[in-house]
């Protein structure tokens, strides 16, 4: 796409030629008046054309920038009504933005970002985060355009390391009893059943201003973790149900407004896929593990299906473009074959909901389940728009007292070649999480009251490396320390190529009065000089301006051949014959697809506007041919608690 300046100049030259002034003095005066009027009109029309109309035109030309990004071009969004409006619905840096709660702020985006929001035309996708990032109604060319993203961690899936700091009122009344959402919700229920504090957290932890600031930081993607209880809960499960979905819908519309694409991450599955606090319940793995392992996996696939049907609708598919179907499955516990069988089922469910080929539903994200990248070489070859997600953290491995500057090239040395290998032998690679931490220092980073490996007081560590205080006291970091952290950040960005930093924000500790996990907050680093103001500064830090030398095959990006999985890589049985720590799958509890499906609904504010303007909301279900029921109890069979643990015996008899 031509720049505003160059296209505008040509347009003015054409108009000047068409209205060349005549030689008569009287006509010259008249002509000048006409020309002045035309110039005034053009001064208004041209910016609107390039900010609003042009992004909706498929016939514009592509134009890449210096680091390999490209501005794709597509036709007007199929979900845009194109209805005229008399109110200000778009603007760039310096314009006044009215938020959904009626407050206003001045938009600041030095990278040419354009916001767009028209209540009369709610599905318009003309916004762009930066001049070099394709607008939402333009093609994002995976493997060419770069994902520069950030997680919105701790918002809808509440994690103690983030939320104990930001919303202490949630956890502090319960001391160290509340270690995860399961215990937090259980304690709130027992106390008074008042969910107002949790909803207040949803409402205030992340706001529209954050999305505007993310675009202004040069970032074009967000990864938003959500839990299964955003959809439903079942009898005996303590979680606050469904309300998280309401706020995820707000996130979609804020992202749409500022031109940001979303990677929706299914972060907490029934029974827990890894046993960590951010999976909902700290403890054991009960997903594809133990007596309830298969039943929990069945439920998880249902929730993947419900989400996929919603986000594959035309109203959402250009905003929610990537779906991570299970965060950090503990592969060593579950088993590689079992993980891959589940992934294939999830892939087929997502494709059934959205269809095959570019623009039909989201990309499918597979976390590597902590197996090596080579284990995924050729997995589901021929599949449509798949990405391998890795989380290359240094913090949780061996601890080192070495200076931060000694890690300057660690990301380049350790990760760069692996990413290139994945791009060559699997397809698109992304780093769904990474941080600036080179130690596990951080308040409650390992969990509430669990200490750190670095100081030798974590459950798995006995030898201290040093004191965490110098690493946490960011307010006293000197320029040398800040430069070393920034160097590490930029080396990580360049090595990982397509990435999501964990996380956007961490709040202040009420005890310390300051942030106590500085290596994990993008916004804090941005404000204090250890994150680049423009993430494109990272290009070439590893010594190579284009780390991936090849190109993705057409089938890998939804082109010719997409969706034709080869028999050799796609012949994986479901259900697996056995479940880890459970035995034969036929001896374990399972569900039957006879339940009523809890279809997800659209944002209530948009529903009101759509009713008035006759805009289609969609019904939450993209594929009308998918009529299967929800996996639910078999009346004659017995079931255990979803988090019963892997050592429990299956019900006996299983069914009567």
C-alpha positions as CSV (number, residue, x, y, z in Angstrom):
1,X,0.0,0.0,0.0
2,X,1.4,3.4,-0.9
3,X,2.1,5.8,1.9
4,X,-0.4,8.5,2.7
5,X,2.0,11.2,1.5
6,X,2.9,9.6,-1.8
7,X,-0.6,8.7,-2.8
8,X,-2.0,12.1,-1.6
9,X,0.6,13.9,-3.7
10,X,-0.3,12.0,-6.9
11,X,-4.0,12.6,-6.2
12,X,-3.4,16.4,-5.8
13,X,-1.4,16.5,-9.0
14,X,-4.2,14.8,-10.9
15,X,-6.7,17.3,-9.5
16,X,-4.5,20.3,-10.4
17,X,-4.2,19.0,-13.9
18,X,-8.0,18.6,-14.2
19,X,-8.6,22.1,-12.9
20,X,-5.8,24.0,-14.6
21,X,-6.4,27.8,-14.3
22,X,-7.6,29.6,-17.5
23,X,-5.7,32.7,-18.8
24,X,-8.5,35.2,-18.2
25,X,-7.9,37.4,-15.1
26,X,-11.5,37.1,-14.0
27,X,-11.4,33.4,-14.6
28,X,-8.2,33.1,-12.8
29,X,-9.8,34.6,-9.7
30,X,-12.8,32.3,-10.1
31,X,-10.5,29.4,-10.8
32,X,-8.4,30.1,-7.7
33,X,-11.5,30.2,-5.6
34,X,-12.6,26.8,-7.0
35,X,-9.2,25.4,-6.5
36,X,-9.0,26.6,-2.9
37,X,-12.4,25.0,-2.2
38,X,-11.2,21.7,-3.8
39,X,-8.0,21.8,-1.7
40,X,-10.0,22.3,1.4
41,X,-12.2,19.4,0.6
42,X,-9.2,17.2,-0.2
43,X,-7.6,18.1,3.0
44,X,-10.6,16.6,4.8
45,X,-11.3,13.7,2.4
46,X,-7.7,12.3,1.9
47,X,-7.0,11.5,5.6
48,X,-10.4,9.9,6.0
49,X,-9.8,7.9,2.8
50,X,-6.5,6.5,4.0
51,X,-7.6,6.0,7.5
52,X,-11.0,4.4,6.8
53,X,-11.8,3.7,3.2
54,X,-8.5,2.5,1.9
55,X,-8.0,-0.3,4.5
56,X,-11.3,-1.7,3.2
57,X,-10.1,-1.9,-0.4
58,X,-8.7,-5.2,-1.6
59,X,-7.2,-3.6,-4.7
60,X,-4.6,-1.6,-2.9
61,X,-0.9,-2.5,-3.5
62,X,1.3,-4.4,-1.0
63,X,4.2,-2.6,0.5
64,X,6.8,-4.2,2.9
65,X,8.9,-2.4,5.4
66,X,12.6,-2.8,6.2
67,X,12.2,-5.7,8.6
68,X,10.2,-7.9,6.4
69,X,6.7,-6.9,7.4
70,X,4.1,-6.4,4.7
71,X,0.9,-4.6,4.5
72,X,-1.5,-7.1,2.9
73,X,-4.6,-5.9,1.1
74,X,-8.1,-7.4,1.1
75,X,-11.6,-6.5,0.1
76,X,-14.1,-4.8,2.4
77,X,-14.7,-6.9,5.5
78,X,-17.6,-9.2,5.0
79,X,-18.9,-8.2,8.4
80,X,-18.9,-4.5,7.7
81,X,-22.2,-2.9,6.9
82,X,-20.6,0.1,5.3
83,X,-23.3,2.4,6.8
84,X,-22.4,6.1,7.0
85,X,-22.1,7.7,10.4
86,X,-22.0,11.4,11.5
87,X,-19.9,10.9,14.6
88,X,-16.1,10.6,14.9
89,X,-15.4,6.9,14.5
90,X,-11.7,6.9,13.8
91,X,-8.4,8.8,14.4
92,X,-4.7,8.6,14.8
93,X,-2.3,10.0,17.3
94,X,-3.6,13.1,19.0
95,X,-7.3,12.3,18.4
96,X,-9.8,12.1,21.3
97,X,-11.1,8.6,22.1
98,X,-14.3,7.9,23.9
99,X,-14.2,4.6,25.7
100,X,-17.1,2.2,26.2
101,X,-17.8,3.6,29.7
102,X,-18.0,7.2,28.4
103,X,-14.7,8.5,29.6
104,X,-12.2,10.1,27.1
105,X,-8.5,10.2,26.6
106,X,-6.1,11.4,23.9
107,X,-4.8,8.6,21.8
108,X,-1.0,8.6,21.4
109,X,0.6,6.4,18.8
110,X,3.8,7.5,17.2
111,X,3.8,4.5,14.9
112,X,1.0,5.5,12.6
113,X,-1.7,3.4,14.4
114,X,-5.3,4.2,13.6
115,X,-8.2,3.3,15.9
116,X,-11.7,2.7,14.6
117,X,-15.0,2.2,16.4
118,X,-18.5,2.8,15.1
119,X,-21.4,1.6,17.2
120,X,-23.6,1.7,14.1
121,X,-21.1,-0.6,12.3
122,X,-19.7,-2.8,15.1
123,X,-17.9,-5.3,12.9
124,X,-15.8,-2.8,11.0
125,X,-12.2,-4.0,10.9
126,X,-10.4,-1.0,9.5
127,X,-8.2,-0.3,12.5
128,X,-4.4,-0.9,12.4
129,X,-2.0,-1.0,15.4
130,X,0.9,0.5,13.5
131,X,1.6,1.6,10.0
132,X,3.7,-1.5,9.3
133,X,1.1,-3.9,10.7
134,X,-1.8,-4.9,8.4
135,X,-5.2,-3.6,9.3
136,X,-7.6,-6.2,10.6
137,X,-9.3,-6.4,7.3
138,X,-6.0,-6.9,5.5
139,X,-4.0,-10.1,5.2
140,X,-1.5,-10.8,7.9
141,X,1.2,-12.8,6.1
142,X,2.5,-15.3,8.6
143,X,6.2,-16.0,8.1
144,X,6.6,-12.5,6.6
145,X,4.8,-10.1,8.9
146,X,6.1,-10.4,12.5
147,X,4.0,-11.2,15.5
148,X,5.1,-8.8,18.2
149,X,2.8,-9.6,21.1
150,X,2.2,-9.5,24.8
151,X,0.2,-11.7,27.1
152,X,-2.6,-10.3,29.1
153,X,-1.8,-12.6,31.9
154,X,-3.7,-12.8,35.2
155,X,-6.8,-11.0,33.9
156,X,-9.4,-13.8,33.2
157,X,-7.3,-16.6,34.5
158,X,-6.3,-15.4,37.9
159,X,-2.7,-16.3,38.9
160,X,-1.4,-15.5,42.4
161,X,2.0,-14.2,41.2
162,X,0.2,-11.5,39.2
163,X,-3.0,-10.9,41.0
164,X,-1.8,-11.1,44.6
165,X,0.2,-8.1,43.7
166,X,-2.4,-6.2,41.6
167,X,-5.6,-7.1,43.5
168,X,-4.6,-7.9,47.0
169,X,-8.2,-7.7,48.2
170,X,-8.8,-11.0,46.4
171,X,-6.2,-13.1,48.2
172,X,-5.0,-11.3,51.4
173,X,-8.1,-11.9,53.5
174,X,-7.4,-15.7,53.2
175,X,-3.6,-15.6,54.0
176,X,-1.8,-18.4,52.4
177,X,-4.9,-20.6,52.1
178,X,-5.8,-19.2,48.7
179,X,-3.1,-20.6,46.4
180,X,-5.0,-20.8,43.1
181,X,-8.4,-20.0,41.7
182,X,-9.9,-23.3,43.0
183,X,-9.1,-22.4,46.6
184,X,-9.8,-18.7,46.2
185,X,-13.3,-19.4,44.8
186,X,-14.0,-22.1,47.4
187,X,-13.1,-19.7,50.2
188,X,-15.2,-16.9,48.8
189,X,-18.1,-19.2,48.5
190,X,-17.7,-20.4,52.1
191,X,-17.3,-16.8,53.3
192,X,-20.3,-15.1,51.8
193,X,-20.6,-16.2,48.2
194,X,-20.1,-12.6,47.1
195,X,-18.3,-12.6,43.7
196,X,-18.1,-8.8,43.4
197,X,-14.4,-8.7,44.2
198,X,-13.6,-11.1,41.3
199,X,-15.8,-9.2,38.9
200,X,-14.2,-5.9,40.1
201,X,-10.8,-7.5,39.2
202,X,-12.1,-8.4,35.7
203,X,-13.3,-4.8,35.3
204,X,-10.2,-2.9,36.5
205,X,-7.1,-5.1,36.0
206,X,-7.2,-4.6,32.3
207,X,-9.1,-1.7,30.6
208,X,-9.5,-0.2,27.1
209,X,-6.6,2.1,27.8
210,X,-4.3,-0.9,28.1
211,X,-5.2,-2.0,24.6
212,X,-4.5,1.5,23.3
213,X,-1.1,1.5,25.1
214,X,-0.2,-1.9,23.7
215,X,-0.7,-0.7,20.2
216,X,1.3,2.5,21.0
217,X,4.1,0.3,22.3
218,X,4.6,-1.1,18.8
219,X,2.8,-4.4,19.5
220,X,0.3,-6.0,17.2
221,X,-0.9,-9.1,19.0
222,X,-2.2,-10.0,22.4
223,X,-2.5,-13.5,23.9
224,X,-5.4,-13.7,26.2
225,X,-5.6,-16.8,28.5
226,X,-9.1,-18.0,29.5
227,X,-10.4,-20.8,31.7
228,X,-13.0,-23.4,31.0
229,X,-15.3,-21.9,33.6
230,X,-15.7,-18.9,31.3
231,X,-18.2,-21.3,29.5
232,X,-19.7,-23.4,32.3
233,X,-19.1,-25.3,35.6
234,X,-20.6,-28.5,36.7
235,X,-22.0,-29.7,40.1
236,X,-19.5,-29.4,42.9
237,X,-17.0,-27.1,41.0
238,X,-16.4,-23.9,42.9
239,X,-15.5,-21.5,40.1
240,X,-17.3,-18.3,39.4
241,X,-19.0,-19.3,36.0
242,X,-19.4,-17.5,32.7
243,X,-18.5,-13.9,33.7
244,X,-14.9,-14.1,32.4
245,X,-16.5,-14.6,29.0
246,X,-18.3,-11.3,29.3
247,X,-14.9,-9.6,29.8
248,X,-13.2,-11.5,27.0
249,X,-15.8,-10.1,24.7
250,X,-14.8,-6.7,25.8
251,X,-11.2,-7.6,25.0
252,X,-12.2,-8.6,21.5
253,X,-13.9,-5.2,20.9
254,X,-11.0,-3.3,22.4
255,X,-8.6,-5.2,20.2
256,X,-10.8,-4.5,17.2
257,X,-10.9,-0.8,18.0
258,X,-7.0,-0.5,18.1
259,X,-6.2,-3.0,15.3
260,X,-4.7,-5.7,17.5
261,X,-5.1,-9.4,16.7
262,X,-5.8,-12.0,19.4
263,X,-4.3,-15.3,20.2
264,X,-7.0,-16.9,22.5
265,X,-5.2,-19.3,24.8
266,X,-7.2,-22.1,26.5
267,X,-5.3,-21.9,29.8
268,X,-7.2,-23.9,32.3
269,X,-8.8,-27.3,31.4
270,X,-11.0,-29.6,33.6
271,X,-8.9,-31.6,36.0
272,X,-5.7,-29.5,35.2
273,X,-3.4,-30.3,32.3
274,X,-0.2,-29.6,34.3
275,X,-1.0,-29.4,38.0
276,X,0.2,-25.7,38.3
277,X,-1.8,-22.9,39.9
278,X,-2.5,-21.2,36.7
279,X,-4.4,-24.2,35.4
280,X,-7.1,-23.6,38.0
281,X,-6.0,-26.0,40.7
282,X,-2.5,-26.5,42.1
283,X,-1.7,-30.2,42.6
284,X,-2.0,-33.2,40.3
285,X,-2.6,-33.6,36.6
286,X,-6.0,-35.1,35.9
287,X,-6.2,-34.4,32.2
288,X,-5.3,-37.6,30.2
289,X,-3.9,-38.9,33.4
290,X,-5.5,-41.0,36.1
291,X,-9.1,-42.4,36.4
292,X,-10.8,-39.2,35.2
293,X,-8.2,-38.4,32.6
294,X,-10.2,-39.5,29.6
295,X,-13.5,-37.9,30.8
296,X,-11.7,-34.6,31.5
297,X,-10.2,-34.7,28.0
298,X,-13.7,-35.2,26.5
299,X,-15.0,-32.2,28.3
300,X,-12.0,-30.2,27.1
301,X,-12.7,-31.0,23.5
302,X,-16.2,-29.9,23.9
303,X,-15.1,-26.5,25.2
304,X,-12.6,-26.2,22.4
305,X,-15.5,-26.9,20.0
306,X,-17.8,-24.2,21.7
307,X,-15.0,-21.6,21.5
308,X,-14.1,-22.5,18.0
309,X,-17.7,-22.2,16.7
310,X,-17.9,-18.7,18.2
311,X,-14.6,-17.2,17.1
312,X,-15.0,-18.7,13.6
313,X,-18.0,-16.5,12.9
314,X,-17.5,-13.7,10.4
315,X,-18.0,-11.2,13.1
316,X,-14.9,-12.4,15.0
317,X,-12.5,-14.4,12.7
318,X,-10.5,-11.4,11.6
319,X,-9.8,-10.4,15.2
320,X,-9.4,-13.7,17.0
321,X,-7.0,-15.3,14.5
322,X,-5.1,-17.8,16.6
323,X,-6.5,-20.4,19.1
324,X,-4.0,-22.1,21.5
325,X,-6.1,-25.2,22.3
326,X,-4.3,-26.3,25.5
327,X,-1.7,-24.4,27.5
328,X,1.4,-26.2,28.8
329,X,0.1,-29.8,28.8
330,X,2.5,-31.8,31.0
331,X,3.6,-34.2,28.3
332,X,6.0,-36.2,30.4
333,X,3.1,-37.2,32.6
334,X,0.4,-37.6,30.0
335,X,2.5,-39.3,27.3
336,X,3.5,-38.1,23.8
337,X,1.1,-40.3,21.9
338,X,-1.8,-39.3,24.1
339,X,-1.0,-35.6,23.7
340,X,-0.7,-35.9,19.9
341,X,-4.0,-37.8,19.7
342,X,-5.7,-35.1,21.6
343,X,-4.2,-32.4,19.4
344,X,-5.4,-34.1,16.3
345,X,-8.9,-34.2,17.7
346,X,-8.8,-30.6,18.7
347,X,-7.4,-29.6,15.2
348,X,-10.3,-31.4,13.5
349,X,-12.8,-29.8,15.8
350,X,-11.5,-26.3,15.0
351,X,-11.4,-27.0,11.3
352,X,-14.9,-28.4,11.4
353,X,-16.1,-25.2,13.0
354,X,-14.4,-22.7,10.7
355,X,-13.5,-24.6,7.5
356,X,-10.2,-25.0,5.7
357,X,-8.1,-22.4,4.0
358,X,-7.0,-18.9,4.7
359,X,-9.7,-16.8,6.5
360,X,-11.8,-19.7,7.6
361,X,-11.5,-19.8,11.3
362,X,-8.3,-19.4,13.4
363,X,-4.9,-20.9,13.2
364,X,-4.5,-23.8,15.6
365,X,-1.8,-23.5,18.2
366,X,-0.1,-26.6,19.7
367,X,2.0,-26.1,22.8
368,X,5.1,-28.3,22.6
369,X,4.1,-30.1,25.8
370,X,7.7,-29.6,27.0
371,X,9.0,-32.1,24.4
372,X,11.9,-31.2,22.2
373,X,11.2,-29.3,18.9
374,X,12.4,-32.4,17.0
375,X,9.5,-34.4,18.4
376,X,7.1,-32.3,16.4
377,X,8.9,-32.4,13.1
378,X,6.4,-33.4,10.4
379,X,3.5,-33.6,12.9
380,X,0.2,-33.6,10.9
381,X,2.0,-32.7,7.7
382,X,-0.5,-31.2,5.3
383,X,-2.6,-29.7,8.1
384,X,-4.1,-26.3,7.6
385,X,-2.6,-23.3,9.5
386,X,-1.0,-24.8,12.5
387,X,1.6,-23.3,14.8
388,X,4.0,-24.8,17.3
389,X,4.0,-22.8,20.5
390,X,7.1,-22.9,22.9
391,X,7.7,-21.1,26.2
392,X,11.5,-20.7,26.5
393,X,11.9,-19.6,30.0
394,X,15.4,-19.5,31.6
395,X,14.1,-18.6,35.1
396,X,13.0,-22.0,36.2
397,X,16.1,-24.0,35.3
398,X,19.5,-23.9,36.9
399,X,20.2,-20.6,38.8
400,X,23.2,-18.4,38.2
401,X,24.7,-15.5,40.0
402,X,26.4,-14.2,36.8
403,X,25.9,-10.6,35.8
404,X,22.9,-9.8,33.6
405,X,25.2,-8.7,30.9
406,X,26.6,-12.3,30.6
407,X,23.2,-13.3,29.1
408,X,23.5,-10.9,26.2
409,X,23.5,-13.6,23.5
410,X,21.9,-16.5,25.4
411,X,18.6,-16.3,23.5
412,X,20.4,-16.1,20.1
413,X,22.7,-19.0,21.0
414,X,20.0,-21.2,22.6
415,X,16.8,-20.5,20.7
416,X,17.4,-19.0,17.3
417,X,18.5,-22.2,15.5
418,X,15.6,-24.2,17.0
419,X,13.0,-21.7,15.8
420,X,14.5,-21.8,12.3
421,X,14.4,-25.6,12.4
422,X,10.7,-25.6,13.4
423,X,9.9,-23.2,10.7
424,X,11.5,-25.5,8.2
425,X,10.3,-28.9,9.3
426,X,7.0,-28.2,11.0
427,X,5.7,-24.8,9.9
428,X,5.0,-21.6,11.7
429,X,6.7,-21.2,15.1
430,X,5.7,-18.8,17.9
431,X,6.9,-18.2,21.4
432,X,3.6,-17.9,23.4
433,X,5.5,-16.9,26.5
434,X,8.9,-15.6,27.5
435,X,10.2,-13.0,30.0
436,X,13.3,-11.1,30.9
437,X,13.9,-13.2,34.0
438,X,17.1,-15.2,34.2
439,X,16.3,-16.4,37.8
440,X,13.2,-17.3,39.6
441,X,13.3,-14.2,41.8
442,X,9.9,-12.6,42.0
443,X,7.2,-12.4,44.7
444,X,5.1,-15.6,44.6
445,X,6.6,-16.4,41.2
446,X,6.7,-20.1,42.1
447,X,3.5,-20.0,44.1
448,X,2.2,-18.4,47.3
449,X,4.8,-18.9,50.1
450,X,6.9,-21.4,48.1
451,X,10.2,-19.4,48.0
452,X,12.8,-19.4,45.2
453,X,15.5,-21.6,43.9
454,X,17.8,-18.6,43.7
455,X,17.7,-18.1,47.5
456,X,17.6,-21.9,48.3
457,X,14.2,-21.9,50.0
458,X,12.1,-23.4,47.3
459,X,10.9,-27.0,47.9
460,X,13.2,-28.4,45.2
461,X,16.3,-26.3,46.1
462,X,18.7,-26.5,49.0
463,X,21.6,-24.4,48.0
464,X,21.3,-20.6,47.8
465,X,22.9,-18.8,44.8
466,X,22.4,-15.3,46.2
467,X,19.9,-12.7,47.4
468,X,17.0,-11.8,45.1
469,X,16.9,-8.3,46.4
470,X,19.3,-6.7,43.8
471,X,17.2,-8.3,41.0
472,X,13.9,-7.1,42.4
473,X,15.0,-3.6,43.4
474,X,14.4,-2.2,40.0
475,X,14.0,1.4,41.2
476,X,17.8,1.4,42.0
477,X,18.9,-0.3,38.8
478,X,21.6,1.7,37.2
479,X,22.0,2.4,33.4
480,X,24.3,-0.6,33.0
481,X,21.7,-3.0,34.5
482,X,18.9,-1.5,32.4
483,X,20.9,-1.8,29.2
484,X,21.7,-5.4,30.0
485,X,18.1,-6.3,30.5
486,X,17.2,-4.5,27.3
487,X,19.8,-6.3,25.4
488,X,18.5,-9.6,26.7
489,X,14.9,-8.6,25.7
490,X,15.9,-7.6,22.1
491,X,18.0,-10.8,21.7
492,X,15.0,-12.8,22.7
493,X,12.7,-10.9,20.3
494,X,15.1,-11.5,17.4
495,X,15.8,-15.1,18.2
496,X,12.1,-16.0,18.7
497,X,10.9,-14.0,15.7
498,X,7.2,-14.3,16.5
499,X,6.5,-13.9,20.1
500,X,4.3,-12.9,23.1
501,X,6.1,-11.5,26.2
502,X,4.7,-12.6,29.6
503,X,3.1,-10.3,30.7
504,X,1.8,-6.8,30.0
505,X,1.5,-5.6,33.5
506,X,2.1,-6.5,37.2
507,X,0.7,-4.3,40.0
508,X,2.4,-3.1,43.1
509,X,2.7,-5.2,46.2
510,X,0.8,-3.7,49.1
511,X,3.6,-4.8,51.5
512,X,6.4,-3.3,49.5
513,X,4.6,-0.5,47.7
514,X,6.2,-1.4,44.4
515,X,6.3,-4.1,41.7
516,X,8.3,-7.1,43.0
517,X,8.6,-9.0,39.7
518,X,10.1,-6.4,37.4
519,X,11.5,-8.9,34.8
520,X,7.9,-10.0,34.0
521,X,6.2,-6.7,33.2
522,X,6.5,-5.3,29.7
523,X,4.8,-2.0,30.6
524,X,7.1,-1.4,33.6
525,X,10.2,-2.0,31.4
526,X,8.8,0.3,28.7
527,X,8.3,3.1,31.3
528,X,11.7,2.7,32.8
529,X,14.0,2.0,29.9
530,X,14.7,-1.7,29.8
531,X,12.3,-2.6,27.1
532,X,12.7,-1.1,23.6
533,X,10.3,1.8,22.7
534,X,10.1,0.3,19.2
535,X,10.3,-3.5,19.2
536,X,11.7,-3.3,15.6
537,X,14.9,-2.2,17.2
538,X,15.5,-5.9,17.9
539,X,15.8,-6.9,14.3
540,X,19.3,-8.1,13.6
541,X,20.5,-8.1,17.3
542,X,21.4,-11.8,16.8
543,X,23.6,-10.9,13.8
544,X,21.1,-11.8,11.1
545,X,18.5,-9.4,9.8
546,X,16.3,-12.3,8.5
547,X,16.8,-15.3,10.8
548,X,14.4,-17.6,8.9
549,X,15.9,-18.0,5.4
550,X,13.1,-20.1,3.8
551,X,9.4,-19.6,3.3
552,X,6.4,-21.4,4.5
553,X,4.7,-23.7,2.1
554,X,1.3,-22.7,0.7
555,X,-0.5,-25.5,2.6
556,X,1.0,-24.2,5.9
557,X,-0.7,-20.8,5.5
558,X,-4.1,-21.9,4.3
559,X,-3.2,-22.0,0.6
560,X,-3.1,-24.9,-2.0
561,X,-3.1,-28.3,-0.3
562,X,-4.1,-27.1,3.1
563,X,-6.0,-29.6,5.2
564,X,-4.8,-32.7,3.4
565,X,-3.1,-34.5,6.3
566,X,-0.9,-37.3,5.2
567,X,-1.8,-40.8,6.4
568,X,1.7,-41.3,7.9
569,X,1.3,-38.3,10.2
570,X,-2.4,-38.2,10.8
571,X,-3.1,-41.9,11.7
572,X,-3.5,-41.4,15.4
573,X,-6.3,-43.2,17.2
574,X,-8.8,-41.4,19.5
575,X,-9.4,-42.2,22.2
576,X,-5.9,-43.6,23.0
577,X,-6.0,-47.2,24.0
578,X,-4.6,-46.4,27.4
579,X,-4.5,-43.4,29.8
580,X,-1.4,-42.7,31.9
581,X,-2.0,-43.9,35.5
582,X,-5.4,-45.0,34.5
583,X,-5.0,-48.1,32.4
584,X,-7.3,-49.2,29.5
585,X,-9.6,-46.3,28.5
586,X,-12.5,-48.8,28.3
587,X,-12.2,-49.3,32.1
588,X,-12.4,-45.6,32.9
589,X,-15.3,-43.1,33.2
590,X,-16.5,-41.5,30.0
591,X,-19.2,-39.2,28.9
592,X,-21.9,-39.4,26.2
593,X,-22.8,-36.6,23.7
594,X,-26.4,-36.1,24.7
595,X,-26.2,-32.9,26.7
596,X,-27.4,-29.4,25.8
597,X,-24.6,-27.3,24.3
598,X,-24.0,-23.9,26.2
599,X,-23.6,-21.7,23.1
600,X,-21.6,-18.5,23.7
601,X,-23.2,-15.2,23.2
602,X,-22.2,-11.8,21.9
603,X,-21.4,-8.7,23.9
604,X,-24.5,-7.1,25.4
605,X,-23.6,-3.5,24.4
606,X,-23.1,-4.6,20.8
607,X,-26.4,-6.6,20.9
608,X,-28.3,-3.4,21.8
609,X,-26.6,-1.4,19.0
610,X,-27.2,-4.3,16.5
611,X,-30.9,-4.4,17.4
612,X,-31.2,-0.8,16.4
613,X,-29.1,-1.0,13.2
614,X,-30.2,-4.5,12.1
615,X,-26.6,-5.7,12.1
616,X,-26.2,-9.5,12.4
617,X,-24.8,-10.7,15.7
618,X,-24.4,-14.3,14.7
619,X,-25.8,-17.0,16.9
620,X,-22.6,-18.2,18.4
621,X,-22.3,-21.2,16.2
622,X,-20.6,-20.9,12.9
623,X,-21.2,-24.4,11.4
624,X,-24.9,-25.2,11.4
625,X,-24.2,-28.8,10.4
626,X,-22.5,-29.4,13.7
627,X,-25.4,-30.7,15.7
628,X,-23.7,-33.0,18.2
629,X,-24.7,-32.7,21.9
630,X,-22.5,-31.9,24.8
631,X,-20.5,-34.6,26.6
632,X,-22.4,-35.4,29.8
633,X,-22.9,-38.1,32.4
634,X,-24.2,-41.5,31.4
635,X,-27.1,-42.0,33.8
636,X,-26.1,-45.6,34.7
637,X,-22.4,-44.8,35.3
638,X,-20.4,-43.5,38.2
639,X,-17.9,-40.6,38.1
640,X,-15.2,-39.3,40.4
641,X,-14.2,-35.7,41.2
642,X,-12.4,-34.2,38.2
643,X,-9.4,-33.4,40.4
644,X,-9.4,-36.8,42.3
645,X,-5.8,-37.5,41.6
646,X,-4.0,-40.1,39.5
647,X,-3.7,-42.7,42.3
648,X,-7.4,-43.1,42.9
649,X,-9.1,-46.3,41.7
650,X,-11.8,-46.0,39.0
651,X,-15.4,-46.5,40.1
652,X,-16.3,-50.1,40.6
653,X,-18.6,-51.1,39.1
654,X,-18.1,-48.5,36.4
655,X,-21.7,-48.7,35.2
656,X,-24.7,-50.7,36.4
